[in-house]
Amino acid sequence: MDLRRLGAMFSFFSVTRVSILCLLLGCCASEPRDSAQNSPLGRDGNGTDWTATRRLPHALIIGVKKGGTRALLEFLRLHPDIRALGSEPHFFDRHYARGLGWYRSMMPKALNGQIVMEKTPRYFVTPETPGRIHGMSRDIRLIVVVRDPITRAISDYTQIISKTPGIPSFESLAFKNRSSGRIDSLWSPLYIGLYARHLERWLAYFPLSQIHFVHGERLISDPAGELGRVQDFLGLQRIITDKHFYFNKTKGFPCLKKPEGSSKPHCLGKTKGRTHPKIDPEVIRKLREFYQPHNLKFYQMAGMDFGWQ
């Protein structure tokens, strides 16, 4: 069946149906990057534009590191109206000098009406990024995955020691002077968890209505619920539901159920779900005292109580 006849059959469908047609035609499959900006699908007899082009993102997952951003991205890629870049381009924090043309060339091709997005968790904590993103688009939608800053810091440290064994203990790095109990808030694993401080920079450029917070703990315990709220925020039909998930007890987080034609379910890689080192309970207690006022301020700014104790 040629494209013109397909277009006539589907011309009355919604954007979601258009995206399903895109899947059937293969334009939503992963493609190598090339210099061409357009795909030669053209228009059908009814004037419907089936051209897939590389567009600048409509939405960004801007943070936070070790919060669950990779899981969120992989879950969102199930939606036929989302076209997401799999890798982290780090454009607004590392490669900004390359220009928006280079950034656009990194994006996957998408049909008119599909949402293009990428995720780079470092954006949330890099001071220059809010202004740079605002310069690209004032209407962009921003998604931030947050979790208990202490658990997040330990997860961050666990990743660091997997790549750099032999570094000092978490307990020694967390303090400027352990005997005095002074927390080193500039140590990256602890600094990232100062969510209120980082959010202030974003609110200087974007209204809170354009920022959606994903509860990292609930992304594990209730992925369908969190994904439902993200789909609402993006103005999409709730296509990703609880039927897509199962809980992997070994890894300790949800995985995607086996798609048709695949031999096994899709879980995140071996680097996800590492066993955390045991941390001195007294250090945990001091960190809870340290983060408490920061967390309360963040709850107030975000308009949401995350319940971190």
C-alpha positions as CSV (number, residue, x, y, z in Angstrom):
1,M,0.0,0.0,0.0
2,D,1.5,3.4,-1.0
3,L,1.9,6.4,1.2
4,R,-1.0,8.3,-0.4
5,R,-3.5,5.6,0.4
6,L,-2.1,5.3,3.9
7,G,-2.4,9.0,4.4
8,A,-6.1,9.0,3.2
9,M,-6.9,6.2,5.7
10,F,-5.3,8.0,8.7
11,S,-6.0,11.7,7.9
12,F,-8.7,11.9,10.5
13,F,-6.6,10.4,13.3
14,S,-5.1,12.3,16.2
15,V,-1.4,13.1,16.6
16,T,-1.0,9.8,18.5
17,R,-2.3,7.9,15.5
18,V,0.0,9.9,13.2
19,S,2.8,8.7,15.4
20,I,1.7,5.1,15.1
21,L,1.7,5.5,11.3
22,C,5.3,6.8,11.7
23,L,6.2,3.7,13.5
24,L,4.7,1.6,10.7
25,L,6.7,3.5,8.1
26,G,9.9,3.2,10.1
27,C,10.6,6.9,10.5
28,C,10.6,6.5,14.3
29,A,13.3,4.0,14.4
30,S,16.7,4.8,15.6
31,E,18.7,6.6,12.8
32,P,22.3,7.5,12.4
33,R,22.9,11.2,12.5
34,D,23.5,12.8,9.1
35,S,23.7,16.3,7.7
36,A,20.1,16.2,6.2
37,Q,17.5,17.8,8.3
38,N,14.4,16.3,6.5
39,S,13.1,12.9,5.7
40,P,11.7,12.5,2.1
41,L,8.2,11.4,3.2
42,G,6.6,14.6,1.8
43,R,2.8,15.3,1.8
44,D,0.0,13.0,1.0
45,G,-3.0,13.8,-1.3
46,N,-4.9,15.5,1.5
47,G,-2.0,17.9,2.2
48,T,-1.0,16.1,5.5
49,D,2.7,16.7,6.1
50,W,4.6,13.4,6.8
51,T,8.0,15.0,6.7
52,A,10.2,14.0,9.6
53,T,12.7,16.7,10.6
54,R,15.3,17.3,13.2
55,R,14.0,19.9,15.6
56,L,15.2,21.6,18.7
57,P,13.8,20.0,21.9
58,H,10.4,20.8,23.2
59,A,11.2,19.3,26.6
60,L,14.3,18.5,28.7
61,I,15.1,16.2,31.6
62,I,17.5,18.5,33.4
63,G,18.3,16.5,36.5
64,V,19.3,15.2,38.8
65,K,22.3,12.8,38.6
66,K,21.5,9.4,40.2
67,G,17.9,10.5,40.6
68,G,16.4,8.1,38.1
69,T,16.8,10.2,34.9
70,R,17.9,7.2,32.7
71,A,14.9,5.1,33.9
72,L,12.5,8.0,33.2
73,L,13.9,8.5,29.7
74,E,13.7,4.8,28.8
75,F,10.1,4.6,30.1
76,L,9.1,7.8,28.1
77,R,10.5,6.4,24.9
78,L,7.6,3.9,24.9
79,H,5.3,6.7,24.0
80,P,4.7,7.1,20.2
81,D,4.5,10.9,20.5
82,I,7.9,11.2,22.1
83,R,11.2,11.2,20.2
84,A,14.1,11.2,22.6
85,L,17.8,11.2,22.2
86,G,19.4,8.2,24.0
87,S,22.7,9.8,24.8
88,E,23.4,12.8,26.9
89,P,24.5,15.7,24.5
90,H,25.7,18.0,27.3
91,F,25.1,21.0,25.0
92,F,24.1,23.7,27.5
93,D,26.9,22.8,30.0
94,R,29.9,21.6,27.9
95,H,29.3,22.1,24.1
96,Y,27.4,25.4,24.0
97,A,30.0,27.0,21.8
98,R,29.2,24.5,19.0
99,G,25.9,26.4,18.4
100,L,22.2,25.5,18.1
101,G,22.8,24.1,14.6
102,W,25.1,21.4,16.0
103,Y,22.6,20.7,18.8
104,R,19.7,20.3,16.4
105,S,21.7,17.9,14.3
106,M,22.0,15.6,17.4
107,M,18.2,15.3,17.7
108,P,16.2,12.4,16.3
109,K,14.0,13.1,13.4
110,A,10.3,13.7,14.4
111,L,7.0,14.3,12.7
112,N,5.1,17.5,13.3
113,G,3.3,17.2,16.6
114,Q,5.8,14.8,18.2
115,I,7.7,16.0,21.3
116,V,11.5,16.0,20.9
117,M,13.4,15.7,24.1
118,E,16.8,14.9,25.7
119,K,18.2,14.4,29.1
120,T,21.4,15.7,30.6
121,P,21.3,15.6,34.5
122,R,24.2,18.1,34.9
123,Y,22.0,20.9,33.5
124,F,20.2,21.3,36.8
125,V,23.3,22.2,38.8
126,T,25.2,24.2,36.1
127,P,24.8,27.9,36.8
128,E,24.8,29.0,33.1
129,T,22.2,26.5,31.8
130,P,18.9,28.2,32.8
131,G,19.8,31.3,30.8
132,R,21.1,29.4,27.9
133,I,18.0,27.2,27.6
134,H,15.8,30.3,28.0
135,G,17.6,31.8,25.1
136,M,16.7,28.8,23.0
137,S,13.1,28.6,24.1
138,R,11.0,30.4,26.6
139,D,8.2,27.8,26.4
140,I,10.3,24.7,26.9
141,R,9.0,22.1,29.4
142,L,11.6,21.1,32.1
143,I,11.5,17.8,34.0
144,V,13.5,17.2,37.2
145,V,13.8,13.8,38.9
146,V,14.7,14.2,42.6
147,R,15.2,11.8,45.4
148,D,16.3,11.9,49.0
149,P,19.6,13.9,48.8
150,I,21.4,11.5,51.2
151,T,20.5,8.4,49.3
152,R,21.3,10.2,46.1
153,A,24.8,11.2,47.4
154,I,25.5,7.6,48.5
155,S,24.5,6.4,45.1
156,D,26.7,9.0,43.5
157,Y,29.6,8.0,45.6
158,T,29.0,4.3,44.8
159,Q,29.3,5.2,41.1
160,I,32.5,7.2,41.7
161,I,34.3,4.3,43.6
162,S,33.3,1.9,40.8
163,K,35.3,4.0,38.4
164,T,38.0,5.2,40.8
165,P,38.7,2.6,43.4
166,G,40.9,3.5,46.3
167,I,39.5,7.0,46.9
168,P,38.8,8.0,50.6
169,S,35.6,6.9,52.4
170,F,32.3,8.6,52.0
171,E,32.5,9.6,55.7
172,S,35.8,11.4,55.3
173,L,34.8,13.2,52.1
174,A,31.5,14.4,53.5
175,F,33.2,16.6,56.1
176,K,35.6,19.5,55.9
177,N,36.6,18.5,59.4
178,R,35.0,15.3,60.8
179,S,35.9,16.0,64.4
180,S,34.1,19.4,64.3
181,G,31.2,17.9,62.2
182,R,31.4,20.6,59.5
183,I,29.8,19.2,56.3
184,D,31.6,19.9,53.0
185,S,28.6,21.2,51.1
186,L,30.8,21.8,48.0
187,W,31.7,18.1,47.6
188,S,29.8,17.3,44.4
189,P,27.7,14.4,45.8
190,L,26.4,16.6,48.6
191,Y,26.2,19.9,46.6
192,I,23.9,18.3,44.0
193,G,21.4,17.6,46.8
194,L,21.0,21.3,47.6
195,Y,17.9,21.4,45.4
196,A,16.4,24.7,46.6
197,R,19.7,26.5,45.8
198,H,19.7,25.2,42.2
199,L,16.0,25.7,41.7
200,E,16.3,29.4,42.5
201,R,18.4,29.9,39.4
202,W,15.7,28.2,37.2
203,L,12.9,30.2,38.7
204,A,14.6,33.3,37.7
205,Y,14.0,32.4,34.0
206,F,11.0,30.0,34.0
207,P,7.7,29.9,35.8
208,L,7.0,26.9,38.1
209,S,4.3,25.8,35.8
210,Q,6.9,24.9,33.2
211,I,8.9,22.7,35.7
212,H,7.7,19.2,36.6
213,F,9.2,17.3,39.5
214,V,9.3,13.5,39.4
215,H,9.4,11.9,42.8
216,G,12.4,9.5,42.5
217,E,11.3,7.1,45.2
218,R,7.8,6.9,43.7
219,L,9.3,6.3,40.2
220,I,10.5,3.0,41.7
221,S,7.5,2.1,43.8
222,D,4.8,3.4,41.3
223,P,6.4,4.0,37.9
224,A,3.0,4.1,36.1
225,G,1.7,6.8,38.4
226,E,4.8,9.0,37.9
227,L,4.8,8.4,34.2
228,G,1.1,9.3,34.1
229,R,1.8,12.7,35.7
230,V,4.7,13.3,33.3
231,Q,2.5,12.5,30.3
232,D,-0.1,14.9,31.6
233,F,2.6,17.6,32.0
234,L,3.6,17.1,28.4
235,G,0.1,17.3,27.2
236,L,0.1,13.7,26.0
237,Q,-2.5,10.9,26.2
238,R,-1.7,8.4,29.0
239,I,-0.4,5.5,26.9
240,I,2.3,4.3,29.3
241,T,0.5,2.5,32.1
242,D,1.1,-0.1,34.7
243,K,0.7,-2.9,32.1
244,H,4.2,-1.9,30.8
245,F,6.1,-2.6,34.1
246,Y,7.1,-5.3,36.5
247,F,9.3,-5.1,39.6
248,N,12.7,-6.7,39.4
249,K,13.5,-7.9,42.9
250,T,17.1,-8.6,42.1
251,K,17.8,-5.0,40.9
252,G,15.3,-3.4,43.2
253,F,13.6,-1.3,40.6
254,P,11.0,-1.6,37.9
255,C,11.7,-3.0,34.4
256,L,9.8,-2.9,31.2
257,K,7.8,-6.0,30.4
258,K,8.9,-8.1,27.4
259,P,7.9,-6.4,24.1
260,E,6.5,-8.6,21.4
261,G,9.2,-10.2,19.3
262,S,11.8,-9.9,22.1
263,S,13.2,-12.8,24.1
264,K,13.5,-11.0,27.4
265,P,12.2,-8.0,29.4
266,H,14.1,-4.7,29.2
267,C,15.9,-3.7,32.3
268,L,18.5,-1.0,32.8
269,G,22.2,-2.1,32.6
270,K,24.5,-3.6,35.2
271,T,25.6,-0.1,36.3
272,K,22.1,0.5,37.7
273,G,21.1,-1.0,41.0
274,R,24.6,-1.3,42.5
275,T,24.9,-2.2,46.2
276,H,25.6,0.8,48.3
277,P,28.3,0.8,50.9
278,K,27.3,0.9,54.5
279,I,27.7,4.4,56.0
280,D,28.3,5.3,59.6
281,P,24.8,6.0,61.1
282,E,26.2,9.0,62.9
283,V,27.2,10.5,59.6
284,I,23.7,9.8,58.2
285,R,22.3,11.6,61.3
286,K,24.5,14.7,60.7
287,L,23.6,14.8,57.1
288,R,19.9,14.6,57.9
289,E,20.3,17.7,60.2
290,F,22.3,19.4,57.5
291,Y,19.7,18.8,54.7
292,Q,16.6,19.4,56.7
293,P,16.3,23.2,56.2
294,H,17.3,22.9,52.6
295,N,14.7,20.2,52.0
296,L,11.9,22.2,53.7
297,K,12.8,25.2,51.5
298,F,12.7,23.0,48.4
299,Y,9.3,21.6,49.4
300,Q,8.0,25.2,49.7
301,M,9.4,26.3,46.4
302,A,8.3,23.2,44.5
303,G,4.9,23.2,46.1
304,M,5.3,19.5,46.9
305,D,6.3,17.6,50.1
306,F,8.6,14.8,49.2
307,G,8.7,13.3,52.7
308,W,12.4,12.9,53.1
309,Q,13.1,12.3,56.8
